[in-house]
Amino acid sequence: MGVSEIKSPASEAQTPARFSDNGGSSSSVQRKKLNVFFIESDNRRSALGRGYTGGTTPVNIHGKPISDLSKTGGWIAALFIFGNEMAERMAYFGLSVNMVAFMFYVMHRPFTSSSNAVNNFLGISQASSVLGGFLADAYLGRYWTIAIFTTMYLAGLIGITLCASLKIFVPDQTNCDQLSLLLGNCEPAKPWQMLYLYTVLYVTGFGAAGIRPCVSSFGADQFNERSKNYKTHLDRFFNFFYLSVTLGAIIAFTLVVYIQMELGWGMAFGALAISMGISNALFFAGTPLYRHRLPGGSPLTRVAQVFVAAFRKRKAAFTSSDFIGLYEVPGIKSAIQGSRKIAHTDDFRWLDKAALQLKEDGLEPSPWKLCTVTQVEEVKILIKLIPIPACTIMLNLILTEYLTVSVQQAYTLNTHIGNLKLPVTCMPVFPGLSIFLILSLYYSVFVPITRKITGHPHGASQLQRVGIGLAVSILSVAWAGLFENYRRNYAAQQGFKFNFLAQMPDLSAYWLLIQYCLIGIAEVFCIVGLLEFLYEEAPDAMKSIGSAYAALAGGLGCFMASILNSIVKVATRNADGVSWLSQNINTGRFDLLYWLLTVLSLVNFSVFLWSAQRYEYGAVEGEEEQTKTQK
């Protein structure tokens, strides 16, 4: 078998015989050797049998290399992708804020069960992004994954529109006034009607599975990573990308709500379906401009191969006389389609057993017995990334509570601005407006100021931005607890204790803006920083999986909100059957829920600081191998 040694330029010549010598070699020396020495094999084949690939070389939709990059990609191609994401988020937020009210007023479901149903929808639409990321990285590529799932999304929105437009899908609305709603005397929805609504709602949620993890990565793919301005373009791309998300949310909380009030639920949901249809047409129209990355084969299979191979060789020693070296293919190309080589690291040393080449492995070893160093490092990176997005679950939990619980707060408050009455369902627009303002001022105000403090060219590193967002979210939920305590006591003093659907004329809903704007600022720093961090740090052939981590954290935040609400409701129920999350918000204790979230957020922030301090940014072989120390 033809092999060639890979050595550090500064290292002296070594041979497999010397490397396997047991005499006088300390563990620290062995670790150093492992870091700079491994064996390349000419016989390794790629997992899909397509030969080697030159890393992240962009191709056209037919899989052919693009000869003239100037005619594809760039900001023009990104604009078509922004439109698709803006429509998806417009539908996402439009459903999240309106569906609770639709289920309560039209389907006659209690607020608590409506909130949990919407939380589950939000959770599925984000947690299922792992499926979309897997399909994109393994088989379909990001373009076709978006194309298929965005069509599914449109089908779900059409189904929801039919539910809100045709009387057959909703219960009888006669003799159902506000008092009947309060007493629960309205005719409930039939089981099959709720089944239909849940079906089309969750079809819509699964449709987001292929859009959410792929759109940001596909947009970032449009920029040439060999360009000297690549980092700047990438940083600006993710900020503008989230700006498009924010615009979608603002439209959902204003125009869609206005349509609902003036023209009804059917027209409101229909507007979401129309916007998604237009965005789909624009996305497909931009096809000739897009740059694509070839899928690198099943990432889950490669991950499984590493664990199986490491387990099989768990008893083998790096000092064994049968040890040849750590296994890798020759040259700068990787055996994984769409991936460059990844430099070996000393993290999770037990996984290196998967790349430990022994004499018994033969000329063409099975990938289930022997993996390349790059394949092992892929798994290491995926493991190292987990703590960072995991720490954003708490922020997403708070965002979910604000989208559902805070709407109940707004129903009890005065939403007038002079003679203009703002609909309650428009209140969540203010986080979007704060996000829009922050993103607009980010490069002109925030970056110059923080650059003087941190010395970082972009003002703050990705992990610093995530940390800033988590810290601001603590302030937001703490203020929410303070104001809710005041609002609840005010309702009791003014005689509104048992009338939770009546607005108190002397208490303005705009006190909620403080918590809304703070959570908007938190979202800008945390989510944008996280998306950029995951895209840059994820392995080349797993970019969609990396982006899916962020969506998965969002989905888990939604599910955790439902679980937390259920636990709180059971654990705090008194002898009269009243809990913190009573349907009557004036007799419940939503303030204590917010304080509980504050304590959990403080604990979560401490865990993030510990995780961020320990994290080391990755390096790709062939690049300048230096450790990025700024956190």
N, C-alpha and C positions, 0 to 999 in steps of 0.2 A: 504493500500500500504506500503510495507516495505521500510523504508528509513534509512539512516545513515548520521550523520553529519560529514562534513569535516572541520577541524579546524586547524589553525596554532598551532604548538607545543607550542608556547609561549603564545597563547591566553588562556584566562580563559574560563570556560564552558559557553556556550551560548545556548539558546533555541530559536526556531522560535518565541515564544511569546515575549521574550525580544527583539529580533531583529526587530520585527514589532512595538515595542512600540514607540509612537509618542512623548512621553514626554521627553524633555531635550536632544534630540539627535541632534547634529549639523551635517551639511552635510559632514564635514571632517571626523567625526567619522563614519558616514554611509559608506563613501567611503572605510575607513579602514576595516570595517566589510565585505563589499562586496569582498574585496580582499582576505580575509582569510576564508570566511565562505560560503559554499553552501551545497545543499542537494543532496545526491546520491539516485538514484532510482534503485531498482532491476528489475523493469518491462520494462526498456528501451530495445528496439530491434534495431539492426543495420539496416541501410537504405536498405541494400540488403537482409536482412533476413538470414544472414550467421552467426549470433552470434558474439561474441567478438573476437578480434584478439590481439595477443601479440605484438602490435606495428609494428616494421619493420623487423620481422623475415623473413629471406630469404627462398624462396622455389624453387623447380626445375620447369621445364617447364610444368609439370603436376599439379602444384599447391600444391605439397606435401612438407612438411618441409624437409630441407636437414640435414641429420643426421651427416655427416662428412664434415664440411666446408673446410677442408684442401684439398679436392679433387676438389673443385670448386673455381671460382672467382680468385681474386688476379691479379697480373700484367700479367700473361699469358692470362687470359680471356680478360683483357683490350686491349692487343695487337690486337686481332681480331677486336675489336671495333674501335681502332685507324685507322685500314686499311679502314674501311667503311667510316669514316669521311674524311680521306685523299682523297679518290676517289671522294666523294661528293663535297668537296671544290675545287678539281682539275677541275671538270666539271663546278662548279659555277664560278670560276675565269676565266677558259678558255673561257666560253661563254661571261662573262662580258667584257673581253678585246677584244675578236675577233668578237663578234656579231655586234658591232658598225661598224667596218670596213667591215664586210660581207654585212651588209645592205646597206652601202654606195657604195662599189665597185661592188657588185654582184646584189643586189636587186635595186640599183640606187635610194636609199632614201636619203634625205638631212641629214647632220650631226645632226642637232638639233632634228629632228623627230626620228632618229635612237637612239640618246642618251636617249631621253625620253622613247622610247620603251624598251630599255635595263634597264633603271632605274625602269620602272614598273615591268619588269621581276624580277629584284633584290628585289624590294619591296614585290611582291607577294610571292616569295620564302621564305621570312623571316616573313612577317606579318601573313601569313597563318599558321605559326608554332603554333599559339594559338589553331587552330583546331587539329593539331597533338598532342599537349600537353593535350588537353581535352580528346581525344579518348584514349590516353595512360593511363591517371590517372583514367578515368571513367570506361572503358570497356575492352580494348584490352591488356593493359600492355605495357611496353616499347618495349619488344622484338617483339611482333607481329605488333606493329605500325611501327617499323623500317622495318620489313620484307615486309609489304604491300607497304609502300610508297617508299622504295628503288627500288622495282620492277617497280613501276610507273615511277620513275626517269629514270630507264634504258629504258623504252618504249619511253619516251620523247626524250632521246638522240638518240635513233635509228631513230626516226622520223626526227630529225634535220639533222642527217647524210644523210638520203635519200634526204632531201631537197637540200643539198649541192652537192650531187652526181649525181642526175638525172636532165637532162636539162629541163624536163617538169615543174619542180617546180621553175625555175628561168627565168627572161626575157632574150631576145636575147642579147648576148654579142658582136656581130659583130659591127664594126664601133663605138666602145665605148672606145676612148682613154682618156688620162688625161684631154685634153682640153675639150672634150665633157662632162666629169664629172664636170669640173669647170663651164661650161655653162649650165648644166642641160639638155643636148640634148640626153642623152642615153635613150633607151626605158625603161619606168618605169615598175615595176612589176605589173602584173594583180591583181585585187582585190582578186581573189580566191587564188592566190599564196601567197599573204601576209596573208590571212586568215589561210592558212595551216601552214605557218611559225609561226604565232602568237599562233596558237592552240598547236603545238608541243612544242613551247617554254614555254607556260604557263603550259602545262602538266608537263614539267620538273620542273617548279617553284613550282607547287603544290606537286610534289614528294618530294621536300625538306621539305615540311611542317611536315612530320612525322619523318624525320631524324634529323633535326636541334634541336628540343627541347628535343629529347629522347636520342641521342647518348651520350652526356656528362653526363646526369643523369644515364643512364644505365651503363656507364663505372664506375661512382662513386659508384653505387650499388654493385660492385664486391668486395668492401673492407669492412671488418668487423668493424662496428662502435663501437664495444665493445673492440677493440684492443687498447692498450695503445699508439700505433703509428698511430692511425687512422687519426688524424689531419695532421700529417706529410705526410702520404700517400696521403691524399686528396689534400693537397697543391701541392705536386709534380705531382699528376695525372692531375690536371687542367693545369699545366704548360706544361707537356708532351703532353696533349691533344691538346693544342693550337700549339705546335710544329708540330704535325701531320697536322694540318690545314695549317700551314705555308709551310710545305714541299709540300702539294698539290698545293698551290699557286705558289711556285717556279717552279714546274714541268709545270704548266699551262702556265706560262709566258716565259718559255724557250723551253722545248722539244716540247710542243704542237705548239708553234709559229714556231719553226723550221720545224716541219712536215708540217704545213700550207704553208710555203714558198717553201719547196722542193717538196711536193707531192700534195698540193692543199687543199681546204677547206674540201672536203669530207673525206679525210684521217685524217685531224686534228680532226674533230668532231667524226669520227669513233674511233680514239684513246681514246677519252673521254668515248665513249660507252663501249669499250673493258675494260678499267680500272674499270668502274663501274660494269661490269659483273664479273670481277675477284674478286673485293671486296665483291660483294654479295655472291659469292661462299665461300669465306673465312669466311664471317660473319655466314653463315649457318653451316659451318664446325665446328665452335666453340660452337655450341649449347649445347653440353653436359657439357661444362665448366661453363656456365653462372649461376649466381644467379639472381633470379627474385623477384619482389615485387608484391603482389596481388593488383589489382586495387581496389580503395576504393569506387567505385560508382561515379555517376555523381557529379563532384565538382560544376558545375554550378547549379545543383538542390539544393545542400546544401547551396550554397551562396544565392540562391533565397529564400529558406526557412527561412534563418536568417532575410532577409529584410522584408519578409511578416510577420513573427512572431513579429518582432520589431515594425512594423507599426500597427499591430492589438492591441498591448499592449502599444502603445505610450502614452496613458492617464493613464496607471496604475502607481502607485507610489511604490517605494521600502519600504515606511513606511506604506503601506496599511495593514489593519488587516487581509486581505486575503493572504498576502504574506507568502509563506512557505520557500523559499530560491532560490538560483541559481541552476539550474538543471544539474545534471551530473550522469553518470553511476558509479557503485561501483568499487572499486579496482584500479589497475594501468592500466587496459585495457580500450581502447576507443571503442565507438560504431561504429566508422568509420574504415572500413577495411584498414589495413596497416598503422594505425596511433596510436601513443601514445597520452596520454592526454597532453593538453597544459595548462599551468598555467594561471589563470585569471589575467588580467591586467585592469588598469583604463582607457586605451585609448578608445576613441569613446564610451563613456558611454551609449549613446542612443542605441547602439546595444545590450547592456546587457538586454534590455527589452525582447529580443527574448528568453533569458534563465530564465526569471523571472517566477517562478512557483507559481501559485495561486491555491487556493482550488478548484476553478471551473474547472481546467484542468483535473481532474479525474484521474483514475488509469492508462490508456494507452493513453496519449495525442497525438494528431496528430503532426508530426514534422513541419507542417505548422503553428502550434500555439505555440509550445514549442520546443526549440532547446537546445542541451547540451552546456555547457561552452566551451568545446573543439571546437565544430562546430562554435560558435560565434567567438572564438579566431582565427580560420582559416581565417575568413573573415577580421578580424582586421589586421592580418598579411599581407594578400594580398593587403589591402589598404595602409598599412604603407610602403610596398615595392615599390609602384608605383613611387614616386619621384626620386629614385635612377636610375633605368633604363631609366626613362624619360629624365634625364639629359644627357644620352649618345646618344640621338637622334641626337644631334648636331655633335658629332664626326662621327657618321655613315653618316650624310649628307656630311661632308667634304670628307670622304672616297669615297663616291659615285661620287662626283664631280671630285676627282682625277682620278678615273677609266675611266671617260668619257672625261671631259674637258681637263685634262692635256695631254691626248693622242693627242689632237689637237695642243697643244703647242709643243710637241715633233716632230710633222711632219714638223715644221718650223726650227728645229735645227739640228746641225751636230751630228750624233750618232756614229761617228767613234772612235774606240780605236786603235790608230796606223793605221794599214792596215785593221783591223777588223771592219766591219760595223754592229752595233747592230740594229736589227729591232725595229721600233718604238713601236710595241706592246709588246716588251720585257721590256720596261722601268718600268712598275709597279712591276717588279721582285725585285727591290731594297728595297721597304718596306719589302718584304718577307725576304730578306737577312738580313736586320737590325733586324727583329724580331727573326730570327734564331740565330743571334749573341747574342742578348740580353738574350734570353732564355738559351743559352748555358753557358753564364757567370753569370746568375742570382744568382745561389746558391754559386758560388765561389767568386763573387765580390760584387754584390749589397746587398745580405742579410747580410754578415758580417759587411759591412760599416754602413748600415742603422740600424742594430740591436744595434750598439753602440749609435746611436742618439736617436732612439725611444724606445729602450728597448723591442721591440716586438720580440718574438722568430722567426718569419718569416720575420723580417726586417721591414715590414709595414703591417698594417691591411688591410683588403679587401677594405674598403672605402678609406683609404689613397692611395692605389694603383689606384683606380678609379680616385681620385682627381689628382694624378700625371699625369695620362694619359690625362685628360682633359686639364691640364695646358700646357703640351707639344704640344697638338694639336693646341693651340692658337699660339704658336711660329711657328709651321709649316705653318699654313695658312697665318700668317703675312709675313713670308718670301716669300711665293708664290706670294703675292701681290706685294712685292718689286721687285722680279725678273721679273714678268710678265710686270710691268711698264717699266723696262729696256729693255726687249725683244721687246716689241711693239715699243718703240722709236728707237731701233736699226734697226728694220725692215724698218721703214719709212726712216731712214737716208741712208740705203744701197740699197734703190730702190726695196724692196720686198713688199711694202705696199699692192699691189693688186695681189700678187702671193702667196697665203697662203698654197699651197701644195709643194712649193719649199723649200729645206733645205738651210739655210744660212751657208756657209762653215766655217765662222770664229767665230761662236757662238756655243759653245758646249752644247749639251743636258744634260751634266752631272751636270750643275748647278741645274737641277731639283732634283738631288739626295739629296740635303739638305732638301727640303720639303718632299721628299719620305721617307728618313730615320727618320726624326722627327715624321712623322705620323706613321711609323712602331713602334717606341718606344712608342708612345702614345697608340697604339693599344694593345701592350703587356700588359702594366700596366692596362689600363682601362678595356678591354674586359675579360682578364683572371681573374682580381680581381672581376669583375661583375659576371661572371659565378660561381665562388666559393662562392661569397656572396649570390647569389640567391639560390644555391643548399642547403647551410647550413641553411638559414633563412626561406625558404619556408616550409609550413606544410608537414608532412611526406607523406600524401596521395595526395600532389599537387606538387611534385618535378618537374614533367615535365612542369606543368603550370608555375612554377617559372622560369625554364630555358627558357620557351617560352617568358617570359618578355624580355629577352635579344635579342632574335630573332625578337620579335615584335618591339623593339626599332630600330633594324637594318632595318627592313622593312619600318617603318615610316620615317627613315632617307632617304631611297631611294625615297619614295613618296614625302617627303618634298623637296628633291632636284629637282624633276620634277616640283612641284608646284612653288618653288622659281624661277626656270629657266623661267617658263611661265610668272610669274608676272614681273620678271625683263625684259624679252623680250618685253612685252607690255608697261610697265611703262617707259622704257628708249628709245623707238623707236623715232627717230627724223624725221624731215620733209622728209629726203631722204630714210626713211625706215630702217636706220641702228640703231641697238640697241647694248647694251653692249655685247650681245651674238650673234653677227652677225656671219654668216657662215664663213666669212672671218675674222679670228681671229686677223689679223693685223689692221683691221679697227674697230674692236669691242673694248670693254673695260673690258676684263676679269680681269684686275688688280683691277678694282672697285668692281667686284663681290667678289674677294678674301678679299678685305678690309671690305666689308659688312659682310662676314662670320666671319671675325676677331672680329668685334663689337658684333655680335650675340653670338659668342663663349665666349666673356668676360662676357656678361650678363648671359649666361647659367652657366658659372663657378661660378658666384656669387650665383646663385640659388642653385647649388649643395652644396656649402660650408654651406649654411643655412640649407639645408635638411639633410646633413650628420651630422651636429652638433646636430640636434634635434633627430636623429634616435637613438633608444635604441635597442640593440640586444635582441632577444627573448630567453626565457628559457622554457624548457619542464618540466612538472611536474615529480618529481622523480629525476631530475638532481639537481645539486647544484645550487640553485637559487641566482645567483649573477649577477650584472649588468656589462656588459663589457663596460668600459668607453673609451677604445681607439678607436678613429675614424680613 
